[in-house]
Amino acid sequence: MIVGRKYEQGRLMDAYRSEYSELVAVTGRRRIGKTFLIRETFNYKFAFQHSGVANQNTKVQLHEFRQSLLRCGMKKCRVPADWFDAFHLLYDFLDSLPDGKKVVFIDELPWMDAPRSQFVSALEMFWNGWASARKDILMIICGSATSWIINNVYRNHGGLYNRVTYRINLKPFTLAECELYTKSRNLTMSRYEILECYMVLGGIPFYWSLLERGLSVSQNIDRLFFNADGKLRNEYNELYNSLFKNSLPYINIVSVLGTKKMGMTRDELIKESGIDSSGQLTRVLEDLENCGFIRKYSFEGVKRCKHLFQLIDNYTLFYYKFVMDSDSTNTGFWTANINTPLRNSWEGLAFERVCFEHIAQIKYALGISGVSSYLYSWERKGDETDPRGAQVDMVIDRADRVASLCEMKFSTGKYEITKDDDESLRHKSAAFMAASKPYKGAHLVLVTPLGVAEGMYMFSVQNVVTLDDLFKDL
């Protein structure tokens, strides 16, 4: 049973019901559930379906294409001489089928494009020369190598230019969707436990499918990451190699960004990564952003509108911090570090990332979903008038001339706002308003899982956003 993905299923069905032939591309990172979405939506029934074979040459790819034609019902079929011949065989087969919409599903399309295979040219010929001239073809192409589809299909300068009629980029699950998923698998987890898992796994459905009933969150993390044969211990290289044909520059950029909490400017990345080609760097950054590994955001303050690139993939960050150089014999590492400074400091940063992944839910909780807004981080360096300076990680700058200054605090219970917290929050608010030109109002917002404890400083903030708010299904 499929969980969530109602919008994406609706898009696929819109394409199916169209009176014209449609070309649909479904992209998304490895393990996100692309193939499962397509198969479930069409109840595993296709006129033709095929999957490319990883790391194989054109001869093997063509042989497997023939096998797919035979499995789908073609009576006799030779091994195609090349991809042009292969697509000729495909439209001969489709043309022999009864009237009605014919769904063609080609999975892992990028793997079929071996060097010098002329695969893209043959695909162009098939779509432009035959399929698009009919009204009964729904062709769905899919693949984890999102960068290949973007560069060879979306940005194609030949016959495939602007031919994709539906683009579906599958995003990770939200907290709400993860809760639905755990219920569908009878995993008894509180929202707090789901948050703990999300900070490690992100919203990648396959990773969640590996959780074992009857184990605590910490026990599951130990089993998946810190056992020598843990299924997510060795996922890292497979993840990036599956997404990018030449994964080295991507891993290089991710490795550099993994050392910086706030992120890095483009110039800093050029210096640290050693990539001296601006064109290559642009492509790598765009591909990583399209796959959801990094985000580009504005950091305002001393240098207005300075753009930073920040690594936001929860799995990758957890791997860098705790797994990459870990001792494989320390099988109970995560459980043993409950309530230690090492784990507590990581949880604070991980919770901030979860909040950035749920901006829509935070805006909804603040009642400003319909208000135009601009999201950025803000900093004012210390100077003679204010040696401390001030920093706000999340500013929701609203069209109603109010800025919501969001402070994220992870806590295992209700968060108690101390005298120091109160003074710090007031200082940030005053510094921001003093620097705002023209003048803006500033509302202090505390985002914390279980709300605020009663106390003399509980009214230091105008709004409190809790875990229940972050679980809002929008």
N, C-alpha and C positions, 0 to 999 in steps of 0.2 A: 504494500500500500504506500502510495506517495504522500509525503507530508509537505504542507505548504505548496509553494510554486504555483499558486492559482493564477497569478498574472501571466507567468510564462506559458502555462497550459492554455490559457485563453488566447495568447498570441499564436500558438501553434494551431489551434482550432480555427482561428480567423483565417490563417493561411490555407488550411484544408478546405474551408467553405468558400474560398474565393472562386469567382467564375473564370479566373485566368490561372495559368501556370505560375507557380511562385517558387523562388529560390530562397531558402531559409538557412542562415548560419547561426549555429549555437556554439558559443565560446565560453570559456571559464577554465580555471586552473584544474590541475589533476585532483581527483577524488571529490569534486564538487557535485557530481551526480548528473552530468549532462546526458550520458547514455540512458541512465535509469529514467530520467524525465521523459525522453523521447519515446522509449519503449512503453512506459506506463500510459502515456497520453494516447498512443495508438494501439494499446492492448496487444503489443508485440506482433501486430499484423502489418506487413509491408509487402508491396509488390516486388521490391528488390531491396536487400540490405547486404552491406559488405563492410568489413573493417580492414583498414590498412594494417600491415604487419611491421612491427618495430624493427628498425636496423637491418632491413633486408633490401637487396638490389631489385632492379626492375623485373628481372626474370621471375623471381619469387613472387613479387607483387602481382604480376600478370597471371601467373599460375593460380594464385589464390582467388583472383577476380573471376576466373573461369569456374572455379569450384563454387563460388557464390552463385553464379548464374545457374549452374546445374542444381544446386540446392533449392533455388527459388522456383524451379520448374521448367527451365529450358531443356528441351529434349536432347539436342545434340549441340555440342559447343567445342570448337577447337581452342587451343591455347592461343590467345591473341598475339599477333606479331609485335604490336606496340600499343600505346595508349589510344591512339586514334582508332585502331582496329578494335580495341576493347570497348570503346564507347559506341562504335558502330554495332557491335554485338548487343550492347545493352539496349539501344533503341530498337533494334530488330525484335528483341525479346518483349519489350514493353508494348510495341506496336501489335504484338500478337495476342495481347491480353484483352479480355472483354471490356466494354465501355465502362466508364466510371473513373473516379479520381484514383490515380496511381501514386502511392507514396514511396519515394526512393530515399533510402537512408544510408548514407555513406559515413561511417564512423572513422575516427583517426585518419582523416583525409591527408593531413600533412605527411604522414609516414609513407604515403603512396608516391610522393614526389622525390624519387631518387635522383641523384645527379645525372644531368643530360637526358632525362627521361621524356622531356616535352609533355609532361603530365598536365601542366596548367594550360598549355595551348590546346590540348585535346579536350580538356574540360570546357574551355571557352567554345570550342566547336560544337560540343554536345549541347550545351545550353542555348547558345545563340542560333545554331544552325538547325535545331530540331525541337528541343523541349519548349522554349519560349514561344514558338510558333503554334503551339497547341494550347488547349485549355484544361487539360486533365492531368498535368504533372505537378506534384509537390515534391521538390527535391530538398532534402535536409542534409547539410554538410556539418560536420562536427569534428572537434579535435582538441586535445589538451594544449597543443602547441599554438596557443592563441596568437603569438607573434607571427607565425607563418600565415594564418588566415588574415590577419590585419594587413600584412605587407604584400601578400600575393593575391588576395581576393578584394578586400576593402579598398586597398590603395593601388589596385591593378590599373595600369595605364593602357591596357589593350581591351580585348573583348569582354572582360568581366567587370569593367569599370561601371559602377553604379547599377549592377545587375542584381545584387542581393536585395530582395524586397522586404525581408524581415531579419533584423539583427537582434539576437537574444544573447545577452551576456549574463550568465548565471552567477549570482552573487552568493557569498556564504550565508548560512542561516543567521537570523537574528536570535536573540535570547528567547523570544516568544516561540520561534520555530523549533529551537532546540528543546524547549519544554514539551511541545507537541510530539517531537520525535521520541523523547524519553518515555512519554506516556504510551506511545504506540508500541514500544518495546518492553513495556512493563518494568522499566527501571524506576524504582522508587527513589526520587531525588527531590530535595527541597529546592526552592529557587536559589538559595545561597549556595548549595552544592553545584547547581547548574552554572552559576556564575564562576565558581572556582574552576570548573572544567573548561568553561569558555575562555578564561584567561590563559589557559595552556593550549587548548585545541583550536580556538577560534570557532567559526561556524561551519566547519568542513564536515559534511554528513558522514563520510567514510570513517573519519577518526572517531566520531561518536558511536558508530556501529561496533567499534572494538571494545567498548566498555562492557564489563562483565557484571552481571547481577550478583548481589550479595557482598560485593567489595566496596569499601569506602572510596571516596575520590582519591585520596592519597595512595591507597593500595593500587588502584587502577593506574595512576600515573607511574608508580614504581614498576608495575608489570609491563607497561607499554614502552617506557623510556629507559629504565635503569636495569632491567634484566638484559643479559648478553644477547638474547634472541628477541628482545622486545620489538614489536611490529613497527613502532614509530621511531625506534632508535636509528634505524638505517634508512628512513624515509627521505632524509634530506637530499642526498645526491640524486636519487630517483626522481624526486619532485622537480628539481631544476633541469635535469637532463631531459625529462619528458616534455617540458614546456618550451625549451629553447634548443634549437639544433646545435648551436655553439654556445654552450652554457657558461663558459669561463668568464666572459665580461659581465654577465649578469650576477654570477656568484661573487665576482670581485666587488661590484657595486654594493650588493647586499651585505657582504662581509664588512666593508668600510662603514656603511650606515649602521650596522649592528653595534658599533662602538659608541654611537652618539645618541643620547636620549632625545634631544630636541630636533636632530637632523642636521643636514649640511647644505650649504649653498652650492650652486653649480660650480663655481670657481674652486671651492674647497674639494669637491668631488674630483675635479680634474687633477688637482694637486695630489690628493691621497690615493686615487685609483690608478693613476698612470695612463688613463685613456686620454690621448691627446687629440683625437678626432672629434670635433664638435658634433658632426653628423652621427657618428656611431654612438656617442653619449646620449644624444637626443633620442635616438631610436631605442636604446637600452632603457632609459628612464621611462619613456612612453609605454614600452612593453610591460615593464614591471608595474607601472601604475594601472594599466588596463587589466592586469592579472590580479590586482588587489594586494600586492606585496608592499608597495610604498604609497605615500600620499604627498602631493605637492600642496603647500599651504603658505599663506602670507604670515610673516612675522613682523609686526610693526613696532616702532619705538624709535631708537636712535637712527636707524636707517629705515625709512618708511617703505612699506610694501616690499621688503626683502623676502624673496621666496626661498623656502627650505624644502628639501626632500627628506622624508622621514620613513624609516622602516616600521611598518605597522602590523606585519603578519605575526600573529600570536605564536604559531608553531615555530617559526624560524627564530624568533627572539628567545623563546624558551630553550630551543636547541642550542643556540649560541651561549646562553647564560649558564646552563646547567649540564648539558649532555655532551657537547662536542669534545671536551677535554676531560670527561668524567671517567672514573674508575669503574669498569664494567662489573667488578665484583661487589660494588656497594649497592646491592639490590634493594635495600630499603631506604635509600637516600632521602626521598621526598617525605616519607612518613617520619623519619628521624629528625627532620628539620622543621617540624611544626612549631610555630611560635618562636623561631629563632630570628635574630636580626637579618640574616641573609634572606630568608623567605619573606619576612615582613616588608623589607624594602622593595623586593621584587613585586609583591602583591600591590603595593601602592602604585607603581608604574604601570603594571598590567591593568589595573582597574581604570586608570586614566585612558588607556587605549580602548577599552570596552566602551567607555563613555563616548569617545570620538566615533565609534562605530554605531552609536545610537543617538546621533544628533536629532533625528526626527522625533524620537521619543522624548528627549529632553525639551524640545520646543513645544511639543504637545502638552507636557506636564506644566509648562510655564504659561500655557494658553496663548501662545504666539505662533501657532502653526500657519496661520493665514497672513502673518506679518512678514513682509520682505525683510531679509536680514543678510548680513555678511559675516562670515566666520573667520576668525584669525586668532593668533596668539600675540601677546603684547608684552613689551619690556621697556623699562626706563632704567638706564644705567645710573649707578650712584654718582653723585657730584658733590660740590661744596654745600649746596643747600639741602641735599638729602643723600648722605653717604650710603645709605642702605640700598637705594634704588627700589624697584618693584617689578614683579612679573606676574602675569596672568596667563595660564596655559590655554584657556578657552574663553574667548570673548564673542558673544553673539550680539553684533552691532545691528540694532533694529531701526527700521524706517520711522518708527514713532519717537525717534530721538532719545531712546534709552538703550544702554548697553548692559546686557546681562553678563556679569563677571562670574564665571563658574569655577568654583574650587572643588576638586575631587578628593575625597578622603575615604580610603578603604578602612573598614572596621568590622570586627567580628561581633560587635554589639551596637547599641545606639551610640552615636558619636557624641562625646561631651566637648562642647566648645569651651576652651579654657580662656583665662585672661589673656594669655599670649596669643591665642588664636584670634580673639576679639581685636586686640591691638593690631595684629598683622592684617586682618581683613579690612579694618578701617583705614589703615595706611595705604593699602592697595587701591581702595576706592577713591581716596583723596588724591593720590598720585595720578590715577587714570583721569579723573575729572579735570585736574589741573592741566594735564597734557592735551585734553580733548579740545580741538578747535574746528568748528564752532562748538560751543558748550553742549555736552550730553549729560543726561542723568545716568547714574550707575546703580544697578540693583545687584546686590551680592546674592549668589546662588550657591548653596552647598549641595553637592551630589554625593550621597553616602548610602550604603546598602540598606541599613535598617533605621534610618531616620536619626533625629537629634534627641539626646537625653535632656530632661528638664534640668534647668540650672539658670543662674543669673545672667548668663551670656547667650541663652538660647535664641534670643531675638536679634542677635548680631547680623543675621542674614534675612533678606526679604523672602526668599523661597528655599524650600528644601525638596530635592528630587531623590526619590528612594528607588530601591531595587524593583519594587512593584511597578513603578513608572517606566523603568527601562524595559520591562517585560511586556509593555503595551504592544498589541498586535495591530500595526497600522497598515 
